[in-house]
Amino acid sequence: MAAKEAASGSDDQQPSFEEGLAELETIVEQLEHGELPLEKSLELFEKGVKLSDTCRKQLQEAESKVEILLKKEGRIEAEPFNLNDGDPQE
C-alpha cells in the first residue's frame, strides 16, 4: 500500500480544512454502510485517520492565530485566544 500512496503524491499537498472534512465525511459514510471488502475498508480507515489528524492540526494552527481584542484602560489590546481557559487538559 505504501507504493500506492507514494505514487499518488497525496502527502505532498494537504487539502484545505473544508476539503479534508468533506472527504472525511464521505469516508465515514462509506465505512458505515459496511459493504466494502476488508482491504478497501482498512485503506479508507487509514486515509480517514490521516485526514482527521491533518484537520486537527489545521484547527490548532488557526486557534493559535486567533486573538481576542480587549478594551483596557481606553485602549484596544490583542490577547491570544485560549479555548481551554488556562485548563491544562491536553
N, CA, C and O atoms as CSV, one atom per row, in Angstrom:
chain,resi,resn,atom,element,x,y,z
A,1,MET,N,N,0.813,-1.197,0.000
A,1,MET,CA,C,0.000,0.000,0.000
A,1,MET,C,C,0.850,1.252,0.000
A,1,MET,O,O,0.424,2.269,-0.548
A,2,ALA,N,N,2.040,1.224,0.593
A,2,ALA,CA,C,2.909,2.384,0.661
A,2,ALA,C,C,3.293,2.842,-0.736
A,2,ALA,O,O,3.436,4.041,-0.973
A,3,ALA,N,N,3.462,1.911,-1.663
A,3,ALA,CA,C,3.818,2.272,-3.027
A,3,ALA,C,C,2.694,3.058,-3.701
A,3,ALA,O,O,2.951,3.993,-4.459
A,4,LYS,N,N,1.457,2.677,-3.423
A,4,LYS,CA,C,0.316,3.402,-3.979
A,4,LYS,C,C,0.287,4.836,-3.463
A,4,LYS,O,O,0.055,5.770,-4.230
A,5,GLU,N,N,0.525,5.012,-2.155
A,5,GLU,CA,C,0.495,6.343,-1.569
A,5,GLU,C,C,1.618,7.199,-2.109
A,5,GLU,O,O,1.407,8.382,-2.376
A,6,ALA,N,N,2.812,6.639,-2.281
A,6,ALA,CA,C,3.945,7.384,-2.795
A,6,ALA,C,C,3.701,7.794,-4.245
A,6,ALA,O,O,4.058,8.899,-4.654
A,7,ALA,N,N,3.095,6.902,-5.011
A,7,ALA,CA,C,2.835,7.190,-6.410
A,7,ALA,C,C,1.758,8.252,-6.577
A,7,ALA,O,O,1.802,9.029,-7.531
A,8,SER,N,N,0.791,8.298,-5.664
A,8,SER,CA,C,-0.302,9.254,-5.800
A,8,SER,C,C,0.100,10.650,-5.407
A,8,SER,O,O,-0.552,11.609,-5.821
A,9,GLY,N,N,1.188,10.810,-4.593
A,9,GLY,CA,C,1.632,12.118,-4.161
A,9,GLY,C,C,0.694,12.773,-3.186
A,9,GLY,O,O,0.695,13.998,-3.066
A,10,SER,N,N,-0.111,11.999,-2.484
A,10,SER,CA,C,-1.120,12.566,-1.592
A,10,SER,C,C,-0.507,13.279,-0.397
A,10,SER,O,O,-1.145,14.152,0.191
A,11,ASP,N,N,0.754,12.913,-0.017
A,11,ASP,CA,C,1.378,13.553,1.131
A,11,ASP,C,C,1.993,14.896,0.773
A,11,ASP,O,O,2.283,15.697,1.662
A,12,ASP,N,N,2.201,15.162,-0.544
A,12,ASP,CA,C,2.868,16.384,-0.960
A,12,ASP,C,C,1.996,17.619,-0.761
A,12,ASP,O,O,2.515,18.682,-0.421
A,13,GLN,N,N,0.719,17.507,-0.959
A,13,GLN,CA,C,-0.162,18.660,-0.878
A,13,GLN,C,C,-1.363,18.317,-0.004
A,13,GLN,O,O,-2.144,17.418,-0.317
A,14,GLN,N,N,-1.492,19.055,1.099
A,14,GLN,CA,C,-2.600,18.798,2.015
A,14,GLN,C,C,-3.855,19.510,1.517
A,14,GLN,O,O,-3.775,20.611,0.972
A,15,PRO,N,N,-5.011,18.879,1.705
A,15,PRO,CA,C,-6.258,19.542,1.310
A,15,PRO,C,C,-6.571,20.681,2.279
A,15,PRO,O,O,-6.059,20.719,3.397
A,16,SER,N,N,-7.416,21.602,1.835
A,16,SER,CA,C,-7.872,22.648,2.750
A,16,SER,C,C,-8.688,21.974,3.856
A,16,SER,O,O,-9.079,20.815,3.726
A,17,PHE,N,N,-8.937,22.699,4.928
A,17,PHE,CA,C,-9.713,22.128,6.023
A,17,PHE,C,C,-11.075,21.665,5.530
A,17,PHE,O,O,-11.522,20.569,5.868
A,18,GLU,N,N,-11.730,22.489,4.741
A,18,GLU,CA,C,-13.067,22.154,4.248
A,18,GLU,C,C,-13.048,20.933,3.339
A,18,GLU,O,O,-13.931,20.079,3.421
A,19,GLU,N,N,-12.031,20.850,2.462
A,19,GLU,CA,C,-11.910,19.684,1.577
A,19,GLU,C,C,-11.640,18.417,2.383
A,19,GLU,O,O,-12.229,17.367,2.127
A,20,GLY,N,N,-10.741,18.531,3.358
A,20,GLY,CA,C,-10.419,17.390,4.196
A,20,GLY,C,C,-11.612,16.899,4.981
A,20,GLY,O,O,-11.842,15.695,5.094
A,21,LEU,N,N,-12.377,17.839,5.527
A,21,LEU,CA,C,-13.562,17.479,6.301
A,21,LEU,C,C,-14.616,16.812,5.416
A,21,LEU,O,O,-15.234,15.826,5.818
A,22,ALA,N,N,-14.819,17.349,4.217
A,22,ALA,CA,C,-15.792,16.755,3.295
A,22,ALA,C,C,-15.371,15.337,2.900
A,22,ALA,O,O,-16.198,14.427,2.845
A,23,GLU,N,N,-14.077,15.163,2.626
A,23,GLU,CA,C,-13.578,13.835,2.262
A,23,GLU,C,C,-13.696,12.868,3.438
A,23,GLU,O,O,-14.026,11.697,3.252
A,24,LEU,N,N,-13.427,13.354,4.633
A,24,LEU,CA,C,-13.560,12.523,5.833
A,24,LEU,C,C,-15.015,12.094,6.031
A,24,LEU,O,O,-15.272,10.942,6.381
A,25,GLU,N,N,-15.954,12.989,5.816
A,25,GLU,CA,C,-17.373,12.638,5.931
A,25,GLU,C,C,-17.758,11.557,4.916
A,25,GLU,O,O,-18.518,10.642,5.233
A,26,THR,N,N,-17.230,11.671,3.700
A,26,THR,CA,C,-17.508,10.669,2.662
A,26,THR,C,C,-16.967,9.304,3.074
A,26,THR,O,O,-17.633,8.282,2.903
A,27,ILE,N,N,-15.748,9.300,3.619
A,27,ILE,CA,C,-15.133,8.045,4.071
A,27,ILE,C,C,-15.962,7.410,5.179
A,27,ILE,O,O,-16.192,6.201,5.170
A,28,VAL,N,N,-16.411,8.220,6.131
A,28,VAL,CA,C,-17.213,7.702,7.240
A,28,VAL,C,C,-18.511,7.077,6.716
A,28,VAL,O,O,-18.920,6.005,7.164
A,29,GLU,N,N,-19.150,7.759,5.765
A,29,GLU,CA,C,-20.392,7.218,5.185
A,29,GLU,C,C,-20.140,5.873,4.515
A,29,GLU,O,O,-20.928,4.940,4.673
A,30,GLN,N,N,-19.042,5.772,3.767
A,30,GLN,CA,C,-18.719,4.521,3.077
A,30,GLN,C,C,-18.463,3.396,4.086
A,30,GLN,O,O,-18.918,2.267,3.902
A,31,LEU,N,N,-17.732,3.720,5.144
A,31,LEU,CA,C,-17.429,2.700,6.147
A,31,LEU,C,C,-18.670,2.292,6.931
A,31,LEU,O,O,-18.808,1.129,7.310
A,32,GLU,N,N,-19.570,3.235,7.175
A,32,GLU,CA,C,-20.790,2.921,7.924
A,32,GLU,C,C,-21.695,1.950,7.176
A,32,GLU,O,O,-22.408,1.161,7.796
A,33,HIS,N,N,-21.669,2.004,5.839
A,33,HIS,CA,C,-22.510,1.084,5.062
A,33,HIS,C,C,-22.043,-0.354,5.206
A,33,HIS,O,O,-22.849,-1.278,5.097
A,34,GLY,N,N,-20.757,-0.558,5.448
A,34,GLY,CA,C,-20.234,-1.901,5.689
A,34,GLY,C,C,-20.266,-2.839,4.505
A,34,GLY,O,O,-20.207,-4.055,4.685
A,35,GLU,N,N,-20.358,-2.307,3.296
A,35,GLU,CA,C,-20.447,-3.156,2.118
A,35,GLU,C,C,-19.123,-3.302,1.376
A,35,GLU,O,O,-19.069,-3.934,0.322
A,36,LEU,N,N,-18.048,-2.717,1.923
A,36,LEU,CA,C,-16.754,-2.752,1.256
A,36,LEU,C,C,-15.964,-3.982,1.688
A,36,LEU,O,O,-16.147,-4.485,2.797
A,37,PRO,N,N,-15.083,-4.467,0.807
A,37,PRO,CA,C,-14.195,-5.558,1.214
A,37,PRO,C,C,-13.260,-5.074,2.322
A,37,PRO,O,O,-13.015,-3.876,2.462
A,38,LEU,N,N,-12.751,-6.005,3.090
A,38,LEU,CA,C,-11.914,-5.672,4.243
A,38,LEU,C,C,-10.724,-4.805,3.855
A,38,LEU,O,O,-10.445,-3.809,4.523
A,39,GLU,N,N,-10.020,-5.165,2.788
A,39,GLU,CA,C,-8.824,-4.411,2.385
A,39,GLU,C,C,-9.173,-2.956,2.057
A,39,GLU,O,O,-8.454,-2.040,2.456
A,40,LYS,N,N,-10.263,-2.746,1.340
A,40,LYS,CA,C,-10.698,-1.384,0.986
A,40,LYS,C,C,-11.121,-0.627,2.246
A,40,LYS,O,O,-10.835,0.563,2.375
A,41,SER,N,N,-11.791,-1.296,3.165
A,41,SER,CA,C,-12.204,-0.658,4.419
A,41,SER,C,C,-10.992,-0.200,5.222
A,41,SER,O,O,-10.979,0.905,5.765
A,42,LEU,N,N,-9.964,-1.063,5.295
A,42,LEU,CA,C,-8.747,-0.701,6.021
A,42,LEU,C,C,-8.035,0.468,5.351
A,42,LEU,O,O,-7.519,1.355,6.030
A,43,GLU,N,N,-8.006,0.470,4.034
A,43,GLU,CA,C,-7.385,1.559,3.284
A,43,GLU,C,C,-8.113,2.883,3.567
A,43,GLU,O,O,-7.478,3.909,3.815
A,44,LEU,N,N,-9.433,2.846,3.527
A,44,LEU,CA,C,-10.215,4.057,3.807
A,44,LEU,C,C,-10.059,4.498,5.251
A,44,LEU,O,O,-9.992,5.694,5.535
A,45,PHE,N,N,-10.000,3.532,6.171
A,45,PHE,CA,C,-9.820,3.861,7.580
A,45,PHE,C,C,-8.489,4.592,7.787
A,45,PHE,O,O,-8.438,5.614,8.471
A,46,GLU,N,N,-7.421,4.068,7.198
A,46,GLU,CA,C,-6.107,4.706,7.318
A,46,GLU,C,C,-6.127,6.118,6.740
A,46,GLU,O,O,-5.569,7.044,7.329
A,47,LYS,N,N,-6.759,6.276,5.603
A,47,LYS,CA,C,-6.860,7.596,4.977
A,47,LYS,C,C,-7.664,8.540,5.872
A,47,LYS,O,O,-7.317,9.713,6.011
A,48,GLY,N,N,-8.725,8.032,6.471
A,48,GLY,CA,C,-9.546,8.834,7.373
A,48,GLY,C,C,-8.782,9.290,8.599
A,48,GLY,O,O,-8.938,10.428,9.042
A,49,VAL,N,N,-7.959,8.416,9.148
A,49,VAL,CA,C,-7.145,8.778,10.310
A,49,VAL,C,C,-6.172,9.894,9.939
A,49,VAL,O,O,-5.992,10.843,10.703
A,50,LYS,N,N,-5.548,9.783,8.771
A,50,LYS,CA,C,-4.618,10.823,8.314
A,50,LYS,C,C,-5.346,12.150,8.092
A,50,LYS,O,O,-4.852,13.210,8.478
A,51,LEU,N,N,-6.516,12.081,7.470
A,51,LEU,CA,C,-7.304,13.299,7.243
A,51,LEU,C,C,-7.731,13.938,8.559
A,51,LEU,O,O,-7.690,15.159,8.710
A,52,SER,N,N,-8.137,13.113,9.498
A,52,SER,CA,C,-8.543,13.607,10.810
A,52,SER,C,C,-7.388,14.327,11.488
A,52,SER,O,O,-7.567,15.399,12.066
A,53,ASP,N,N,-6.203,13.733,11.414
A,53,ASP,CA,C,-5.023,14.337,12.014
A,53,ASP,C,C,-4.686,15.670,11.335
A,53,ASP,O,O,-4.362,16.651,12.004
A,54,THR,N,N,-4.766,15.692,10.007
A,54,THR,CA,C,-4.494,16.916,9.260
A,54,THR,C,C,-5.479,18.018,9.637
A,54,THR,O,O,-5.077,19.160,9.860
A,55,CYS,N,N,-6.764,17.683,9.709
A,55,CYS,CA,C,-7.782,18.674,10.071
A,55,CYS,C,C,-7.575,19.182,11.499
A,55,CYS,O,O,-7.742,20.371,11.770
A,56,ARG,N,N,-7.215,18.284,12.399
A,56,ARG,CA,C,-6.965,18.682,13.789
A,56,ARG,C,C,-5.792,19.655,13.862
A,56,ARG,O,O,-5.858,20.657,14.574
A,57,LYS,N,N,-4.722,19.364,13.129
A,57,LYS,CA,C,-3.564,20.256,13.115
A,57,LYS,C,C,-3.917,21.615,12.523
A,57,LYS,O,O,-3.458,22.647,13.012
A,58,GLN,N,N,-4.737,21.614,11.466
A,58,GLN,CA,C,-5.154,22.879,10.857
A,58,GLN,C,C,-5.987,23.704,11.832
A,58,GLN,O,O,-5.847,24.925,11.891
A,59,LEU,N,N,-6.846,23.045,12.591
A,59,LEU,CA,C,-7.638,23.759,13.594
A,59,LEU,C,C,-6.755,24.324,14.698
A,59,LEU,O,O,-6.970,25.449,15.150
A,60,GLN,N,N,-5.772,23.559,15.132
A,60,GLN,CA,C,-4.858,24.041,16.171
A,60,GLN,C,C,-4.067,25.251,15.687
A,60,GLN,O,O,-3.863,26.203,16.439
A,61,GLU,N,N,-3.620,25.216,14.426
A,61,GLU,CA,C,-2.891,26.351,13.867
A,61,GLU,C,C,-3.780,27.582,13.795
A,61,GLU,O,O,-3.346,28.686,14.124
A,62,ALA,N,N,-5.019,27.394,13.366
A,62,ALA,CA,C,-5.952,28.520,13.279
A,62,ALA,C,C,-6.232,29.079,14.670
A,62,ALA,O,O,-6.287,30.295,14.855
A,63,GLU,N,N,-6.408,28.195,15.640
A,63,GLU,CA,C,-6.683,28.627,17.012
A,63,GLU,C,C,-5.533,29.465,17.559
A,63,GLU,O,O,-5.757,30.447,18.267
A,64,SER,N,N,-4.317,29.083,17.234
A,64,SER,CA,C,-3.166,29.819,17.752
A,64,SER,C,C,-3.042,31.199,17.116
A,64,SER,O,O,-2.384,32.081,17.669
A,65,LYS,N,N,-3.673,31.392,15.951
A,65,LYS,CA,C,-3.624,32.683,15.274
A,65,LYS,C,C,-4.739,33.633,15.717
A,65,LYS,O,O,-4.646,34.844,15.515
A,66,VAL,N,N,-5.771,33.088,16.310
A,66,VAL,CA,C,-6.920,33.897,16.698
A,66,VAL,C,C,-6.559,34.722,17.923
A,66,VAL,O,O,-5.975,34.216,18.881
A,67,GLU,N,N,-6.910,35.983,17.877
A,67,GLU,CA,C,-6.675,36.863,19.006
A,67,GLU,C,C,-7.996,37.508,19.418
A,67,GLU,O,O,-8.881,37.742,18.595
A,68,ILE,N,N,-8.101,37.780,20.689
A,68,ILE,CA,C,-9.276,38.459,21.216
A,68,ILE,C,C,-8.881,39.917,21.425
A,68,ILE,O,O,-7.828,40.211,21.991
A,69,LEU,N,N,-9.725,40.811,20.969
A,69,LEU,CA,C,-9.464,42.219,21.189
A,69,LEU,C,C,-10.188,42.643,22.454
A,69,LEU,O,O,-11.404,42.487,22.565
A,70,LEU,N,N,-9.442,43.178,23.401
A,70,LEU,CA,C,-9.996,43.608,24.674
A,70,LEU,C,C,-9.766,45.100,24.848
A,70,LEU,O,O,-8.730,45.633,24.450
A,71,LYS,N,N,-10.728,45.754,25.438
A,71,LYS,CA,C,-10.584,47.169,25.719
A,71,LYS,C,C,-10.084,47.321,27.150
A,71,LYS,O,O,-10.794,46.997,28.102
A,72,LYS,N,N,-8.852,47.817,27.294
A,72,LYS,CA,C,-8.237,48.000,28.596
A,72,LYS,C,C,-7.789,49.449,28.722
A,72,LYS,O,O,-7.036,49.955,27.891
A,73,GLU,N,N,-8.255,50.094,29.755
A,73,GLU,CA,C,-7.864,51.467,30.043
A,73,GLU,C,C,-8.021,52.372,28.826
A,73,GLU,O,O,-7.149,53.192,28.540
A,74,GLY,N,N,-9.113,52.223,28.123
A,74,GLY,CA,C,-9.407,53.072,26.971
A,74,GLY,C,C,-8.684,52.681,25.695
A,74,GLY,O,O,-8.886,53.318,24.661
A,75,ARG,N,N,-7.842,51.649,25.737
A,75,ARG,CA,C,-7.126,51.197,24.545
A,75,ARG,C,C,-7.576,49.781,24.189
A,75,ARG,O,O,-7.968,48.997,25.054
A,76,ILE,N,N,-7.510,49.484,22.926
A,76,ILE,CA,C,-7.831,48.124,22.480
A,76,ILE,C,C,-6.527,47.354,22.385
A,76,ILE,O,O,-5.594,47.779,21.704
A,77,GLU,N,N,-6.464,46.215,23.072
A,77,GLU,CA,C,-5.274,45.368,23.070
A,77,GLU,C,C,-5.633,43.970,22.590
A,77,GLU,O,O,-6.730,43.468,22.839
A,78,ALA,N,N,-4.691,43.360,21.903
A,78,ALA,CA,C,-4.877,41.987,21.435
A,78,ALA,C,C,-4.356,41.030,22.481
A,78,ALA,O,O,-3.300,41.242,23.077
A,79,GLU,N,N,-5.118,39.969,22.695
A,79,GLU,CA,C,-4.720,38.926,23.644
A,79,GLU,C,C,-4.952,37.584,22.973
A,79,GLU,O,O,-5.989,37.395,22.338
A,80,PRO,N,N,-4.014,36.637,23.094
A,80,PRO,CA,C,-4.199,35.325,22.460
A,80,PRO,C,C,-5.474,34.639,22.955
A,80,PRO,O,O,-5.828,34.724,24.131
A,81,PHE,N,N,-6.145,33.966,22.038
A,81,PHE,CA,C,-7.347,33.214,22.369
A,81,PHE,C,C,-6.944,31.882,22.977
A,81,PHE,O,O,-6.116,31.166,22.415
A,82,ASN,N,N,-7.526,31.547,24.122
A,82,ASN,CA,C,-7.244,30.273,24.782
A,82,ASN,C,C,-8.561,29.544,24.974
A,82,ASN,O,O,-9.363,29.907,25.835
A,83,LEU,N,N,-8.780,28.518,24.171
A,83,LEU,CA,C,-10.027,27.771,24.207
A,83,LEU,C,C,-10.248,27.077,25.538
A,83,LEU,O,O,-11.386,26.959,25.993
A,84,ASN,N,N,-9.157,26.609,26.177
A,84,ASN,CA,C,-9.266,25.850,27.411
A,84,ASN,C,C,-9.338,26.747,28.638
A,84,ASN,O,O,-9.415,26.231,29.753
A,85,ASP,N,N,-9.317,28.050,28.484
A,85,ASP,CA,C,-9.344,28.996,29.599
A,85,ASP,C,C,-8.272,28.679,30.629
A,85,ASP,O,O,-8.513,28.761,31.833
A,86,GLY,N,N,-7.081,28.313,30.147
A,86,GLY,CA,C,-5.970,28.034,31.034
A,86,GLY,C,C,-6.000,26.663,31.666
A,86,GLY,O,O,-5.134,26.355,32.485
A,87,ASP,N,N,-6.952,25.834,31.323
A,87,ASP,CA,C,-7.080,24.492,31.904
A,87,ASP,C,C,-6.172,23.537,31.134
A,87,ASP,O,O,-6.458,23.238,29.975
A,88,PRO,N,N,-5.100,23.053,31.730
A,88,PRO,CA,C,-4.135,22.196,31.017
A,88,PRO,C,C,-4.609,20.758,30.862
A,88,PRO,O,O,-4.068,19.857,31.504
A,89,GLN,N,N,-5.623,20.529,30.009
A,89,GLN,CA,C,-6.165,19.174,29.834
A,89,GLN,C,C,-5.490,18.441,28.708
A,89,GLN,O,O,-5.626,17.220,28.628
A,90,GLU,N,N,-4.756,19.120,27.817
A,90,GLU,CA,C,-4.140,18.441,26.678
A,90,GLU,C,C,-2.891,17.770,27.055
A,90,GLU,O,O,-2.244,17.150,26.212
